[in-house]
Amino acid sequence: MIKHLLTVTGVLAIVSGCSSENKICSIDTPTHCQEQRSDTNQTTFLASTIYFKQNLTSLKNDDKKAINSIAQFQQTFNADIKIIAYPISETNDIALKRIKEVEALLKQKNISYKKIKYEIGSSTEKVYSNAKNANTPLSRRVEIYITY
């Protein structure tokens, strides 16, 4: 299963506004894609999904690396970030704490609070469902979207 669309060494995103065909852009060479996008054409993509054990809010090192890459991308493209937390079999307070963990790390990287939006998703929006709830941990997540 792919956990992060972002790589640790740089940000990769499928950008449909770069040319007549989809192009993969890297945080190391974003200028080409930036120049070819029109101001009215926005691209939104799922940058990372972070999974949590029940009632836990702490981020793992891999998650922190992904958030650092998101911060780099945001600064390069002046992008907007949306954080959505899904509290599967938990309270909304836990989801909000997870959002605040991600938001705090972004703010440490000098991302303006004006560029960060968040919401709590429905506790019924499971990625996987089955009768025994064995896949519930895969649905208990925070998704981070980038729009630029």
CYANA upper distance limits for C-alpha pairs under 8 A (distance plus 0.5 A):
  3 LYS  CA     48 SER  CA      7.42
  3 LYS  CA     49 THR  CA      6.57
  3 LYS  CA     50 ILE  CA      7.91
  4 HIS  CA     47 ALA  CA      7.20
  4 HIS  CA     48 SER  CA      5.15
  4 HIS  CA     49 THR  CA      6.60
  4 HIS  CA     66 ALA  CA      7.63
  5 LEU  CA     11 VAL  CA      8.48
  5 LEU  CA     12 LEU  CA      7.38
  5 LEU  CA     13 ALA  CA      7.83
  5 LEU  CA     46 LEU  CA      7.74
  5 LEU  CA     47 ALA  CA      5.90
  5 LEU  CA     48 SER  CA      6.30
  6 LEU  CA     10 GLY  CA      7.41
  6 LEU  CA     11 VAL  CA      5.36
  6 LEU  CA     12 LEU  CA      5.97
  6 LEU  CA     13 ALA  CA      7.93
  6 LEU  CA     47 ALA  CA      6.56
  6 LEU  CA     48 SER  CA      7.21
  6 LEU  CA     66 ALA  CA      6.75
  6 LEU  CA     69 SER  CA      7.43
  6 LEU  CA     70 ILE  CA      8.11
  7 THR  CA     11 VAL  CA      6.07
  7 THR  CA     12 LEU  CA      7.06
  7 THR  CA     66 ALA  CA      7.61
  7 THR  CA     69 SER  CA      8.09
  8 VAL  CA     65 LYS  CA      6.66
  8 VAL  CA     66 ALA  CA      6.84
  8 VAL  CA     69 SER  CA      7.35
  9 THR  CA     69 SER  CA      8.38
 10 GLY  CA     26 SER  CA      6.69
 10 GLY  CA     27 ILE  CA      5.82
 10 GLY  CA     28 ASP  CA      7.40
 10 GLY  CA     69 SER  CA      6.77
 11 VAL  CA     25 CYS  CA      8.25
 11 VAL  CA     26 SER  CA      5.88
 11 VAL  CA     27 ILE  CA      5.55
 11 VAL  CA     69 SER  CA      6.42
 11 VAL  CA     70 ILE  CA      7.62
 11 VAL  CA     73 PHE  CA      7.08
 12 LEU  CA     24 ILE  CA      6.97
 12 LEU  CA     25 CYS  CA      6.20
 12 LEU  CA     26 SER  CA      5.51
 12 LEU  CA     27 ILE  CA      7.50
 13 ALA  CA     24 ILE  CA      6.37
 13 ALA  CA     25 CYS  CA      6.36
 13 ALA  CA     26 SER  CA      7.71
 13 ALA  CA     45 PHE  CA      8.05
 13 ALA  CA     47 ALA  CA      8.41
 14 ILE  CA     22 ASN  CA      6.93
 14 ILE  CA     23 LYS  CA      6.55
 14 ILE  CA     24 ILE  CA      5.61
 14 ILE  CA     25 CYS  CA      7.37
 15 VAL  CA     22 ASN  CA      6.38
 15 VAL  CA     23 LYS  CA      6.24
 15 VAL  CA     24 ILE  CA      6.90
 15 VAL  CA     25 CYS  CA      7.46
 15 VAL  CA     33 CYS  CA      8.21
 15 VAL  CA     43 THR  CA      7.36
 16 SER  CA     20 SER  CA      8.49
 16 SER  CA     21 GLU  CA      7.40
 16 SER  CA     22 ASN  CA      5.33
 16 SER  CA     23 LYS  CA      7.31
 16 SER  CA     43 THR  CA      7.89
 17 GLY  CA     22 ASN  CA      7.95
 17 GLY  CA     33 CYS  CA      8.02
 17 GLY  CA     36 GLN  CA      7.57
 17 GLY  CA     37 ARG  CA      5.82
 17 GLY  CA     38 SER  CA      8.25
 17 GLY  CA     41 ASN  CA      7.49
 17 GLY  CA     43 THR  CA      8.04
 18 CYS  CA     22 ASN  CA      7.38
 18 CYS  CA     23 LYS  CA      6.88
 18 CYS  CA     32 HIS  CA      8.13
 18 CYS  CA     33 CYS  CA      5.30
 18 CYS  CA     34 GLN  CA      7.95
 18 CYS  CA     36 GLN  CA      5.80
 18 CYS  CA     37 ARG  CA      6.26
 19 SER  CA     23 LYS  CA      7.72
 19 SER  CA     33 CYS  CA      8.47
 19 SER  CA     36 GLN  CA      7.40
 25 CYS  CA     29 THR  CA      7.16
 25 CYS  CA     30 PRO  CA      6.41
 25 CYS  CA     33 CYS  CA      7.38
 26 SER  CA     30 PRO  CA      6.34
 27 ILE  CA     72 GLN  CA      7.89
 27 ILE  CA     73 PHE  CA      6.72
 27 ILE  CA     76 THR  CA      8.11
 30 PRO  CA     34 GLN  CA      6.66
 30 PRO  CA     76 THR  CA      8.20
 31 THR  CA     35 GLU  CA      6.56
 32 HIS  CA     36 GLN  CA      7.03
 33 CYS  CA     37 ARG  CA      6.85
 34 GLN  CA     77 PHE  CA      8.06
 37 ARG  CA     41 ASN  CA      7.04
 42 GLN  CA    147 THR  CA      7.07
 42 GLN  CA    148 TYR  CA      5.93
 43 THR  CA    146 ILE  CA      8.46
 43 THR  CA    147 THR  CA      6.00
 43 THR  CA    148 TYR  CA      6.04
 44 THR  CA    145 TYR  CA      7.20
 44 THR  CA    146 ILE  CA      5.94
 44 THR  CA    147 THR  CA      4.70
 44 THR  CA    148 TYR  CA      7.15
 45 PHE  CA    145 TYR  CA      6.05
 45 PHE  CA    146 ILE  CA      6.07
 45 PHE  CA    147 THR  CA      7.24
 46 LEU  CA    143 GLU  CA      7.50
 46 LEU  CA    144 ILE  CA      6.51
 46 LEU  CA    145 TYR  CA      4.97
 46 LEU  CA    146 ILE  CA      7.06
 47 ALA  CA     70 ILE  CA      7.65
 47 ALA  CA    143 GLU  CA      8.21
 47 ALA  CA    144 ILE  CA      6.10
 47 ALA  CA    145 TYR  CA      5.82
 47 ALA  CA    146 ILE  CA      6.76
 48 SER  CA     66 ALA  CA      7.44
 48 SER  CA     67 ILE  CA      8.42
 48 SER  CA    143 GLU  CA      6.40
 48 SER  CA    144 ILE  CA      5.76
 48 SER  CA    145 TYR  CA      7.72
 49 THR  CA    141 ARG  CA      7.08
 49 THR  CA    142 VAL  CA      6.19
 49 THR  CA    143 GLU  CA      5.02
 49 THR  CA    144 ILE  CA      6.86
 50 ILE  CA     63 ASP  CA      6.96
 50 ILE  CA    141 ARG  CA      5.93
 50 ILE  CA    142 VAL  CA      5.62
 50 ILE  CA    143 GLU  CA      6.95
 51 TYR  CA    137 PRO  CA      7.58
 51 TYR  CA    138 LEU  CA      7.01
 51 TYR  CA    139 SER  CA      8.17
 51 TYR  CA    140 ARG  CA      6.50
 51 TYR  CA    141 ARG  CA      4.96
 51 TYR  CA    142 VAL  CA      7.10
 52 PHE  CA     56 LEU  CA      6.76
 52 PHE  CA     57 THR  CA      7.39
 52 PHE  CA    137 PRO  CA      7.28
 52 PHE  CA    140 ARG  CA      6.49
 52 PHE  CA    141 ARG  CA      6.50
 53 LYS  CA    137 PRO  CA      6.79
 53 LYS  CA    140 ARG  CA      7.98
 54 GLN  CA     89 SER  CA      8.48
 54 GLN  CA     90 GLU  CA      7.84
 54 GLN  CA    137 PRO  CA      7.78
 54 GLN  CA    140 ARG  CA      8.10
 55 ASN  CA     90 GLU  CA      7.30
 55 ASN  CA     94 ILE  CA      6.82
 56 LEU  CA     94 ILE  CA      8.12
 57 THR  CA     94 ILE  CA      7.57
 57 THR  CA     97 LYS  CA      6.89
 57 THR  CA     98 ARG  CA      5.53
 57 THR  CA    101 GLU  CA      7.75
 58 SER  CA     98 ARG  CA      7.94
 58 SER  CA    101 GLU  CA      7.72
 59 LEU  CA     63 ASP  CA      6.46
 59 LEU  CA     64 LYS  CA      7.02
 59 LEU  CA    101 GLU  CA      7.95
 60 LYS  CA     64 LYS  CA      6.88
 61 ASN  CA     65 LYS  CA      6.78
 62 ASP  CA     66 ALA  CA      6.82
 63 ASP  CA     67 ILE  CA      6.74
 64 LYS  CA     68 ASN  CA      6.64
 64 LYS  CA    105 LEU  CA      8.21
 65 LYS  CA     69 SER  CA      6.84
 66 ALA  CA     70 ILE  CA      6.78
 67 ILE  CA     71 ALA  CA      6.70
 67 ILE  CA    102 VAL  CA      7.93
 67 ILE  CA    105 LEU  CA      7.85
 67 ILE  CA    106 LEU  CA      7.47
 68 ASN  CA     72 GLN  CA      6.85
 68 ASN  CA    105 LEU  CA      8.42
 68 ASN  CA    106 LEU  CA      7.86
 68 ASN  CA    109 LYS  CA      8.03
 69 SER  CA     73 PHE  CA      6.75
 70 ILE  CA     74 GLN  CA      6.57
 70 ILE  CA    146 ILE  CA      8.48
 71 ALA  CA     75 GLN  CA      6.71
 71 ALA  CA    106 LEU  CA      6.66
 71 ALA  CA    109 LYS  CA      6.96
 71 ALA  CA    111 ILE  CA      7.42
 72 GLN  CA     76 THR  CA      6.73
 73 PHE  CA     77 PHE  CA      6.64
 73 PHE  CA     78 ASN  CA      8.39
 73 PHE  CA     79 ALA  CA      7.88
 74 GLN  CA     78 ASN  CA      5.60
 74 GLN  CA     79 ALA  CA      5.08
 74 GLN  CA     80 ASP  CA      7.44
 74 GLN  CA     81 ILE  CA      8.15
 74 GLN  CA    111 ILE  CA      8.22
 74 GLN  CA    146 ILE  CA      8.27
 75 GLN  CA     79 ALA  CA      7.56
 75 GLN  CA    111 ILE  CA      7.97
 77 PHE  CA    148 TYR  CA      6.97
 78 ASN  CA    148 TYR  CA      7.50
 79 ALA  CA    115 LYS  CA      7.65
 79 ALA  CA    146 ILE  CA      6.92
 79 ALA  CA    147 THR  CA      6.07
 79 ALA  CA    148 TYR  CA      5.00
 80 ASP  CA    115 LYS  CA      5.35
 80 ASP  CA    116 ILE  CA      6.69
 80 ASP  CA    117 LYS  CA      8.35
 80 ASP  CA    146 ILE  CA      6.26
 80 ASP  CA    147 THR  CA      5.60
 80 ASP  CA    148 TYR  CA      6.80
 81 ILE  CA    115 LYS  CA      6.54
 81 ILE  CA    116 ILE  CA      5.35
 81 ILE  CA    117 LYS  CA      6.73
 81 ILE  CA    144 ILE  CA      7.40
 81 ILE  CA    145 TYR  CA      6.20
 81 ILE  CA    146 ILE  CA      5.28
 81 ILE  CA    147 THR  CA      6.95
 82 LYS  CA    116 ILE  CA      6.33
 82 LYS  CA    117 LYS  CA      5.23
 82 LYS  CA    118 TYR  CA      5.78
 82 LYS  CA    119 GLU  CA      8.37
 82 LYS  CA    144 ILE  CA      6.23
 82 LYS  CA    145 TYR  CA      5.57
 82 LYS  CA    146 ILE  CA      7.00
 83 ILE  CA     99 ILE  CA      7.10
 83 ILE  CA    116 ILE  CA      8.05
 83 ILE  CA    117 LYS  CA      6.81
 83 ILE  CA    118 TYR  CA      5.03
 83 ILE  CA    119 GLU  CA      6.98
 83 ILE  CA    142 VAL  CA      7.27
 83 ILE  CA    143 GLU  CA      6.30
 83 ILE  CA    144 ILE  CA      5.14
 83 ILE  CA    145 TYR  CA      6.94
 84 ILE  CA     99 ILE  CA      7.89
 84 ILE  CA    118 TYR  CA      6.16
 84 ILE  CA    119 GLU  CA      5.51
 84 ILE  CA    120 ILE  CA      6.08
 84 ILE  CA    121 GLY  CA      6.53
 84 ILE  CA    142 VAL  CA      6.04
 84 ILE  CA    143 GLU  CA      5.70
 84 ILE  CA    144 ILE  CA      6.99
 85 ALA  CA     95 ALA  CA      5.86
 85 ALA  CA     96 LEU  CA      7.79
 85 ALA  CA     98 ARG  CA      7.61
 85 ALA  CA     99 ILE  CA      6.96
 85 ALA  CA    119 GLU  CA      7.15
 85 ALA  CA    120 ILE  CA      5.46
 85 ALA  CA    121 GLY  CA      6.15
 85 ALA  CA    141 ARG  CA      6.47
 85 ALA  CA    142 VAL  CA      4.77
 85 ALA  CA    143 GLU  CA      6.91
 86 TYR  CA     95 ALA  CA      6.87
 86 TYR  CA    120 ILE  CA      6.61
 86 TYR  CA    121 GLY  CA      5.34
 86 TYR  CA    122 SER  CA      6.63
 86 TYR  CA    123 SER  CA      6.26
 86 TYR  CA    125 GLU  CA      7.75
 86 TYR  CA    139 SER  CA      7.84
 86 TYR  CA    140 ARG  CA      6.24
 86 TYR  CA    141 ARG  CA      5.99
 86 TYR  CA    142 VAL  CA      6.74
 87 PRO  CA     91 THR  CA      6.67
 87 PRO  CA     92 ASN  CA      6.65
 87 PRO  CA     94 ILE  CA      7.43
 87 PRO  CA     95 ALA  CA      5.82
 87 PRO  CA    120 ILE  CA      8.17
 87 PRO  CA    121 GLY  CA      7.84
 87 PRO  CA    122 SER  CA      7.79
 87 PRO  CA    123 SER  CA      5.67
 87 PRO  CA    140 ARG  CA      6.36
 87 PRO  CA    141 ARG  CA      7.81
 88 ILE  CA    123 SER  CA      5.15
 88 ILE  CA    124 THR  CA      7.26
 88 ILE  CA    125 GLU  CA      8.31
 88 ILE  CA    126 LYS  CA      7.78
 88 ILE  CA    136 THR  CA      7.46
 88 ILE  CA    139 SER  CA      7.04
 88 ILE  CA    140 ARG  CA      5.64
 89 SER  CA    123 SER  CA      7.32
 90 GLU  CA     94 ILE  CA      7.29
 90 GLU  CA     95 ALA  CA      8.40
 90 GLU  CA    123 SER  CA      8.25
 91 THR  CA     95 ALA  CA      7.40
 92 ASN  CA     96 LEU  CA      6.65
 92 ASN  CA    120 ILE  CA      7.57
 93 ASP  CA     97 LYS  CA      6.73
 94 ILE  CA     98 ARG  CA      6.85
 95 ALA  CA     99 ILE  CA      6.83
 95 ALA  CA    120 ILE  CA      7.06
 96 LEU  CA    100 LYS  CA      6.68
 96 LEU  CA    120 ILE  CA      7.59
 97 LYS  CA    101 GLU  CA      6.76
 98 ARG  CA    102 VAL  CA      7.01
 98 ARG  CA    142 VAL  CA      7.88
 99 ILE  CA    103 GLU  CA      6.53
 99 ILE  CA    118 TYR  CA      7.72
 99 ILE  CA    142 VAL  CA      7.87
100 LYS  CA    104 ALA  CA      6.35
101 GLU  CA    105 LEU  CA      6.98
102 VAL  CA    106 LEU  CA      6.88
103 GLU  CA    107 LYS  CA      6.65
103 GLU  CA    116 ILE  CA      8.03
104 ALA  CA    108 GLN  CA      6.71
105 LEU  CA    109 LYS  CA      7.21
106 LEU  CA    110 ASN  CA      7.34
106 LEU  CA    111 ILE  CA      6.16
107 LYS  CA    111 ILE  CA      5.38
107 LYS  CA    112 SER  CA      7.07
107 LYS  CA    113 TYR  CA      7.62
111 ILE  CA    115 LYS  CA      7.46
111 ILE  CA    116 ILE  CA      8.40
112 SER  CA    116 ILE  CA      7.62
113 TYR  CA    117 LYS  CA      8.40
121 GLY  CA    125 GLU  CA      7.75
125 GLU  CA    139 SER  CA      8.08
126 LYS  CA    136 THR  CA      7.87
126 LYS  CA    139 SER  CA      5.38
126 LYS  CA    140 ARG  CA      8.27
127 VAL  CA    138 LEU  CA      7.31
127 VAL  CA    139 SER  CA      5.48
128 TYR  CA    135 ASN  CA      6.41
128 TYR  CA    136 THR  CA      7.61
128 TYR  CA    138 LEU  CA      7.52
128 TYR  CA    139 SER  CA      6.92
129 SER  CA    133 ASN  CA      6.99
129 SER  CA    135 ASN  CA      6.88
129 SER  CA    136 THR  CA      7.63
130 ASN  CA    134 ALA  CA      7.52
130 ASN  CA    135 ASN  CA      7.57
135 ASN  CA    139 SER  CA      7.45
136 THR  CA    140 ARG  CA      6.85
137 PRO  CA    141 ARG  CA      8.33
